[in-house]
């Protein structure tokens, strides 16, 4: 038996808990999430790697945590844990007398009575295996949040840069997919939009929503703090160049959601460009550049205005010359869009039937088959409601609604506090506005799809909530120190 000296063991633990090690762990985990968490299905093989690794990284984050460092930053994490507790409660077996009294369970009791089968103890959820899957899926965003909370202030600011780089990799991956075989090895998932620019995802909508959200991040990143004037200019023009790549790629992706969300994303990015400025340690050279005016605008503002016009022209040319798939699908009567409209009354009826306890997270696919109208029966099946604003309360019930309302109330109150301190918030307010805009894009995309059921996108959403919370807290600290 080999014994490790105690002082050497302590040194190993110290090295693992060092700031650089924490940052490296965060980067490695995010790369893992992007390359294995691009599908919302519960049967993809990559989850066998992702979820156990998420638990290991989560254990590492808890081992390295500093209670003082986490203090006052736990609300986004507490929301995730509230959902986790709700899913655990949905898995607790109930006696037959209690279970049969729950809304929507009468049909199961009648089937058991007709078959002469005694009623067993059952959990509240109508699909225990799917709810257990939903429970385990929370390990990914929770771990990402804990790893983020362990980062120091300097490295925490680099989180947005990491997401942008990973999105750029997904965009490059999508371009290579278009150049290769529709069934080539660059498509990471068996159930996917073959032959289309899905990047590191299985669903083109999820790729397009991420591109739209990253356009907003680029708007903030272009004017964020830089150590030198030269690097600030590189970030600014590099961000513009990436937007030039992302905009036509959204058209090529063929996602209506991406096309619709791209418009507010560009508006938000250009707003950040326009009102921001180079943030450098020695801004004297930048100020000299900004004094020069063209048509009443600074050189940078003129560049932003020109960029906006060029981006619009790129979209128009894409539609005119290539007949963009996304544009065609936006104004076409596709089978999927028609089906979404047809199932809407059924979804509303399901919400009423299973209120207030819900059907159990992840159970939608199985429960919908009970209510599926005969005229909508097809060889294909509806695995999700394609409307998370309805599927979430259907599965989670009133408690899930309370958790969602609490989250929105908290975010609204944080924005009110930010508005009250607008004059002293300096450019920290733009970090908060950027993160809120990104989260709103994901939530808007959830109206006609389910992007937040993809591990990589829900992870980004969770990180945005943490960064938003930190930005508002930074403004409050500045007010106290003023």
C-alpha distance (Angstrom), angle and dihedral (degrees) to the residues before:
residue distance angle dihedral
X1 . . .
X2 3.81 . .
X3 3.79 116.2 .
X4 3.78 120.3 -156.8
X5 3.83 113.0 -144.6
X6 3.78 112.0 -108.9
X7 3.81 94.4 -125.2
X8 3.80 90.5 50.8
X9 3.81 90.6 49.1
X10 3.80 90.4 51.0
X11 3.80 89.7 50.1
X12 3.82 90.2 52.8
X13 3.79 91.6 51.7
X14 3.80 90.3 46.8
X15 3.81 91.3 52.3
X16 3.81 91.8 48.1
X17 3.79 90.6 51.7
X18 3.81 94.4 46.9
X19 3.85 117.5 118.2
X20 3.81 92.7 -111.4
X21 3.81 91.2 51.6
X22 3.80 91.8 49.9
X23 3.78 91.0 50.5
X24 3.80 92.1 47.3
X25 3.81 89.9 50.6
X26 3.80 90.0 52.5
X27 3.81 92.7 49.5
X28 3.82 93.5 47.3
X29 3.79 91.5 48.4
X30 3.82 93.0 49.6
X31 3.81 91.0 50.4
X32 3.80 88.6 50.1
X33 3.81 91.3 49.7
X34 3.80 93.7 50.4
X35 3.80 95.1 48.0
X36 3.81 97.4 42.9
X37 3.82 104.8 25.0
X38 3.78 104.0 61.0
X39 3.80 97.8 108.9
X40 3.80 130.5 71.0
X41 3.81 94.0 -153.9
X42 3.78 118.5 108.6
X43 3.80 94.9 -142.2
X44 3.82 100.8 60.9
X45 3.78 112.4 123.4
X46 3.81 94.8 -134.9
X47 3.81 89.9 71.3
X48 3.80 87.6 70.1
X49 3.81 85.5 67.6
X50 3.80 101.2 33.3
X51 3.80 102.3 51.0
X52 3.82 99.2 46.6
X53 3.80 88.9 45.7
X54 3.81 89.3 49.7
X55 3.80 89.4 55.8
X56 3.82 91.0 49.5
X57 3.81 92.8 48.2
X58 3.81 88.8 45.8
X59 3.81 90.7 54.0
X60 3.81 88.7 49.8
X61 3.83 90.6 50.6
X62 3.80 91.7 51.3
X63 3.80 91.2 47.9
X64 3.80 91.9 52.7
X65 3.78 97.6 40.2
X66 3.79 123.4 122.8
X67 3.83 113.1 -150.1
X68 3.80 91.6 -150.7
X69 3.80 91.0 50.8
X70 3.82 91.7 51.6
X71 3.81 94.5 45.7
X72 3.81 113.4 121.4
X73 3.82 92.9 5.6
X74 3.79 101.1 83.8
X75 3.81 104.5 91.6
X76 3.84 96.5 95.4
X77 3.80 89.1 46.2
X78 3.81 90.9 48.3
X79 3.82 90.2 56.1
X80 3.80 89.9 55.3
X81 3.80 90.3 48.6
X82 3.81 90.2 48.7
X83 3.81 89.0 57.5
X84 3.80 89.1 46.5
X85 3.82 91.2 53.6
X86 3.81 90.7 47.8
X87 3.81 91.0 53.6
X88 3.81 90.8 48.9
X89 3.81 89.8 52.0
X90 3.80 89.5 50.7
X91 3.81 88.8 57.3
X92 3.82 97.0 52.1
X93 3.86 110.6 107.3
X94 3.81 116.1 -117.1
X95 3.80 128.5 -156.5
X96 3.84 115.7 -100.5
X97 3.80 92.4 -110.3
X98 3.81 91.3 58.0
X99 3.81 98.1 36.2
X100 3.81 96.1 52.5
X101 3.82 90.4 53.2
X102 3.80 92.2 60.3
X103 3.83 114.8 104.9
X104 3.81 114.4 -91.1
X105 3.83 95.7 14.5
X106 3.79 97.4 99.0
X107 3.80 93.4 90.7
X108 3.80 91.1 58.3
X109 3.80 91.8 49.7
X110 3.81 90.4 50.5
X111 3.81 92.0 49.9
X112 3.80 91.1 51.0
X113 3.82 91.5 48.4
X114 3.81 92.5 50.0
X115 3.80 90.7 49.0
X116 3.79 92.2 46.4
X117 3.78 92.0 -121.8
X118 3.81 117.2 145.7
X119 3.77 114.7 -121.1
X120 3.83 111.3 -102.3
X121 3.78 127.8 -154.2
X122 3.81 106.5 -85.9
X123 3.80 134.9 -174.5
X124 3.77 119.0 -115.6
X125 3.81 92.2 -108.0
X126 3.79 118.0 85.3
X127 3.80 91.1 -143.5
X128 3.82 110.8 38.2
X129 3.82 94.0 179.1
X130 3.80 92.4 53.9
X131 3.80 92.6 45.9
X132 3.79 89.8 50.0
X133 3.81 87.4 51.6
X134 3.82 90.4 51.4
X135 3.79 89.4 49.2
X136 3.80 92.5 53.3
X137 3.81 90.8 46.1
X138 3.82 89.9 65.5
X139 3.81 88.9 68.1
X140 3.81 89.7 78.8
X141 3.85 101.5 56.8
X142 3.81 92.6 34.9
X143 3.80 91.1 54.2
X144 3.80 91.7 47.1
X145 3.80 90.6 52.7
X146 3.80 92.9 48.7
X147 3.80 91.7 48.7
X148 3.80 89.2 50.1
X149 3.80 92.4 49.8
X150 3.82 88.5 56.1
X151 3.82 92.9 58.2
X152 3.78 119.9 99.9
X153 3.80 119.3 -122.3
X154 3.81 96.3 -94.6
X155 3.79 95.1 49.6
X156 3.79 92.2 40.4
X157 3.80 88.6 64.5
X158 3.81 89.4 59.4
X159 3.83 93.6 62.7
X160 3.82 92.2 89.1
X161 3.81 89.6 51.0
X162 3.81 90.1 53.9
X163 3.80 92.1 51.3
X164 3.81 91.0 48.4
X165 3.81 91.8 51.0
X166 3.81 92.1 48.7
X167 3.81 90.4 48.4
X168 3.81 89.2 50.8
X169 3.81 88.7 53.0
X170 3.81 89.7 51.5
X171 3.83 89.5 49.5
X172 3.81 91.6 50.1
X173 3.80 89.2 46.5
X174 3.83 88.8 54.2
X175 3.80 91.9 51.9
X176 3.80 90.4 51.4
X177 3.81 89.5 49.0
X178 3.80 90.5 57.3
X179 3.78 89.8 50.8
X180 3.82 93.2 50.4
X181 3.77 139.1 52.6
X182 3.83 119.6 -51.9
X183 3.81 87.5 -128.1
X184 3.79 96.2 36.5
X185 3.81 128.3 133.3
X186 3.81 92.1 -97.7
X187 3.80 89.1 76.7
X188 3.78 100.8 85.6
X189 3.82 98.2 -165.0
X190 3.80 133.3 53.9
X191 3.80 94.2 -141.6
X192 3.80 101.4 55.2
X193 3.80 144.6 115.1
X194 3.79 95.0 -81.3
X195 3.78 116.9 -151.2
X196 3.80 93.2 19.3
X197 3.80 133.3 102.9
X198 3.81 99.3 -97.3
X199 3.82 96.1 142.9
X200 3.80 113.4 -166.9
X201 3.82 90.5 -12.4
X202 3.78 136.0 84.3
X203 3.81 93.6 -140.0
X204 3.81 124.2 58.5
X205 3.81 91.0 -148.2
X206 3.79 91.3 59.5
X207 3.80 91.6 50.0
X208 3.81 91.5 49.2
X209 3.81 94.0 46.8
X210 3.81 89.8 51.8
X211 3.81 91.1 50.3
X212 3.81 90.8 50.6
X213 3.82 91.9 48.3
X214 3.80 91.4 47.9
X215 3.81 90.5 54.2
X216 3.81 86.4 64.9
X217 3.81 90.7 48.1
X218 3.80 89.3 51.8
X219 3.79 89.3 53.2
X220 3.79 89.6 59.1
X221 3.80 96.0 37.3
X222 3.80 92.0 55.2
X223 3.81 91.3 64.1
X224 3.80 100.2 30.5
X225 3.79 124.8 119.3
X226 3.81 116.4 -62.7
X227 3.81 131.8 -177.3
X228 3.80 94.4 -132.8
X229 3.80 141.4 19.2
X230 3.80 93.1 -116.0
X231 3.80 93.0 53.3
X232 3.82 90.3 45.8
X233 3.80 90.4 56.4
X234 3.81 90.7 46.5
X235 3.80 90.8 53.1
X236 3.79 92.2 47.1
X237 3.79 98.0 50.4
X238 3.81 92.7 35.3
X239 3.80 89.8 56.6
X240 3.80 90.5 50.2
X241 3.81 89.8 51.1
X242 3.82 91.8 51.3
X243 3.79 90.6 51.9
X244 3.82 88.0 53.1
X245 3.81 87.1 57.9
X246 3.81 97.4 42.5
X247 3.83 97.2 50.0
X248 3.84 98.0 59.9
X249 3.80 90.0 38.4
X250 3.81 89.8 59.0
X251 3.81 88.2 54.0
X252 3.79 91.0 48.4
X253 3.81 92.5 47.5
X254 3.79 89.7 68.0
X255 3.79 96.1 -136.1
X256 3.77 117.9 144.6
X257 3.79 90.0 -165.1
X258 3.79 90.5 54.3
X259 3.80 92.2 48.2
X260 3.80 93.2 49.9
X261 3.81 93.7 45.1
X262 3.79 92.8 45.8
X263 3.81 91.1 71.4
X264 3.84 97.8 60.4
X265 3.81 89.0 37.3
X266 3.81 91.1 57.8
X267 3.80 91.3 45.2
X268 3.80 90.8 51.9
X269 3.81 92.3 46.4
X270 3.79 93.1 49.4
X271 3.81 90.2 47.9
X272 3.79 90.0 55.0
X273 3.80 89.9 46.6
X274 3.79 92.6 50.1
X275 3.79 100.4 45.5
X276 3.79 96.0 34.8
X277 3.75 127.8 80.7
X278 3.79 137.7 -162.1
X279 3.79 106.8 -72.4
X280 3.79 106.3 -151.9
X281 3.78 135.6 151.7
X282 3.81 91.3 -119.8
X283 3.81 107.0 29.9
X284 3.82 97.7 171.2
X285 3.81 93.9 106.5
X286 3.79 91.3 47.6
X287 3.80 92.8 52.6
X288 3.79 90.6 54.3
X289 3.77 90.0 53.1
X290 3.80 92.7 49.2
X291 3.81 93.8 54.6
X292 3.80 91.7 70.7
X293 3.80 111.6 90.6
X294 3.81 132.5 -158.0
X295 3.82 117.0 -168.5
X296 3.80 88.6 -18.7
X297 3.82 93.3 -51.3
X298 3.77 132.0 102.2
X299 3.79 116.2 -111.3
X300 3.78 90.6 -104.9
X301 3.81 93.8 48.5
X302 3.79 89.8 48.9
X303 3.80 89.0 50.9
X304 3.80 91.0 51.1
X305 3.80 92.1 49.5
X306 3.80 91.1 48.7
X307 3.81 90.2 48.1
X308 3.79 91.2 53.5
X309 3.81 90.8 52.6
X310 3.82 91.6 47.5
X311 3.82 92.4 49.7
X312 3.81 90.7 51.5
X313 3.80 90.5 48.7
X314 3.81 90.2 50.3
X315 3.80 89.8 54.9
X316 3.81 92.2 47.9
X317 3.81 92.3 48.5
X318 3.80 90.7 47.4
X319 3.78 90.0 54.7
X320 3.81 94.5 43.5
X321 3.78 101.0 45.2
X322 3.79 105.4 28.8
X323 3.79 101.1 26.2
X324 3.78 91.6 -128.0
X325 3.80 112.5 -123.5
X326 3.80 91.0 -139.2
X327 3.82 91.4 52.5
X328 3.80 92.0 46.9
X329 3.79 91.4 49.3
X330 3.81 90.9 47.3
X331 3.80 92.9 62.2
X332 3.80 97.6 27.6
X333 3.78 127.5 91.2
X334 3.80 99.1 -118.4
X335 3.76 122.8 -172.8
X336 3.80 92.8 -120.0
X337 3.81 94.4 51.6
X338 3.79 90.3 48.1
X339 3.81 90.7 50.5
X340 3.81 91.3 50.3
X341 3.79 90.0 55.3
X342 3.80 92.2 46.2
X343 3.82 95.4 52.0
X344 3.81 94.2 47.5
X345 3.84 94.9 90.8
X346 3.81 89.6 48.7
X347 3.82 91.1 51.6
X348 3.79 91.7 50.9
X349 3.81 89.8 49.0
X350 3.81 90.7 50.3
X351 3.79 90.2 51.0
X352 3.79 90.1 54.5
X353 3.82 95.0 43.1
X354 3.82 96.8 52.8
X355 3.81 98.7 36.8
X356 2.99 131.1 154.4
X357 3.82 100.2 15.6
X358 3.80 101.7 35.6
X359 3.79 130.4 -146.3
X360 3.80 98.2 -85.3
X361 3.80 128.7 -89.8
X362 3.79 113.1 -72.0
X363 3.81 94.2 15.1
X364 3.80 98.0 104.2
X365 3.81 96.9 100.8
X366 3.82 93.1 55.8
X367 3.81 97.3 38.5
X368 3.81 93.4 48.4
X369 3.81 89.8 61.5
X370 3.80 88.5 64.6
X371 3.81 91.1 57.3
X372 3.82 100.5 31.0
X373 3.84 109.1 130.7
X374 3.79 114.9 -119.8
X375 3.79 92.4 -125.2
X376 3.83 90.0 59.0
X377 3.81 95.9 53.3
X378 3.81 109.0 124.7
X379 3.82 138.8 157.7
X380 3.81 87.4 -99.3
X381 3.80 124.6 65.7
X382 3.79 136.6 -141.8
X383 3.80 107.6 -114.4
X384 3.82 94.3 176.2
X385 3.79 134.3 18.7
X386 3.84 90.8 -117.2
X387 3.79 85.2 -135.0
X388 3.79 113.5 79.0
X389 3.79 91.5 -177.2
X390 3.82 86.2 70.3
X391 3.80 101.0 28.6
X392 3.81 92.5 54.4
X393 3.84 95.2 60.3
X394 3.81 91.6 37.5
X395 3.80 90.1 59.3
X396 3.80 100.3 31.3
X397 3.78 102.3 35.3
X398 3.80 125.8 -160.1
X399 3.81 94.4 -29.4
X400 3.80 91.2 57.6
X401 3.80 89.3 49.4
X402 3.81 90.1 52.6
X403 3.81 90.0 51.5
X404 3.80 90.6 49.6
X405 3.81 93.1 47.3
X406 3.81 90.3 48.3
X407 3.81 89.8 53.4
X408 3.81 93.4 49.5
X409 3.81 92.2 44.8
X410 3.80 90.4 51.7
X411 3.81 92.2 48.6
X412 3.81 91.9 47.7
X413 3.80 91.8 49.6
X414 3.80 90.5 49.2
X415 3.80 89.9 52.4
X416 3.82 90.5 49.5
X417 3.80 90.2 52.6
X418 3.81 89.0 48.2
X419 3.81 91.3 51.4
X420 3.81 90.7 50.6
X421 3.82 89.7 55.2
X422 3.80 95.9 38.2
X423 3.79 96.2 124.7
X424 3.80 94.8 52.9
X425 3.81 97.5 38.3
X426 3.83 93.4 82.3
X427 3.81 109.8 -175.6
X428 3.78 95.5 -23.9
X429 3.80 86.8 85.5
X430 3.80 89.7 64.8
X431 3.80 90.6 57.8
X432 3.80 89.2 54.5
X433 3.80 92.8 46.1
X434 3.80 91.4 47.9
X435 3.81 93.6 52.3
X436 3.81 92.8 45.8
X437 3.81 90.6 50.4
X438 3.80 91.5 50.8
X439 3.80 91.1 50.4
X440 3.81 90.9 48.0
X441 3.80 90.0 52.4
X442 3.80 90.4 54.4
X443 3.81 91.0 46.7
X444 3.80 91.6 47.9
X445 3.79 89.6 50.2
X446 3.82 87.7 54.3
X447 3.81 91.0 65.2
X448 3.81 92.1 77.6
X449 3.80 101.5 15.7
X450 3.81 143.6 16.8
X451 3.84 109.3 -106.9
X452 3.81 93.7 148.6
X453 3.81 90.8 62.5
X454 3.79 87.9 68.8
X455 3.85 109.9 92.5
X456 3.79 94.6 -135.5
X457 3.81 95.3 49.9
X458 3.80 96.2 44.4
X459 3.81 86.8 50.4
X460 3.80 91.2 54.9
X461 3.81 90.0 46.4
X462 3.81 91.2 52.0
X463 3.81 91.9 48.7
X464 3.81 91.0 49.9
X465 3.81 89.4 55.0
X466 3.82 90.4 52.4
X467 3.81 93.3 47.4
X468 3.81 90.5 47.7
X469 3.79 90.4 52.8
X470 3.81 91.5 49.2
X471 3.82 91.9 49.3
X472 3.81 93.2 53.9
X473 3.82 90.7 46.0
X474 3.80 89.4 51.6
X475 3.80 89.9 55.0
X476 3.80 90.6 50.4
X477 3.81 91.3 50.6
X478 3.80 90.0 50.9
X479 3.80 90.3 53.5
X480 3.82 91.5 52.2
X481 3.80 91.9 48.8
X482 3.80 93.6 46.3
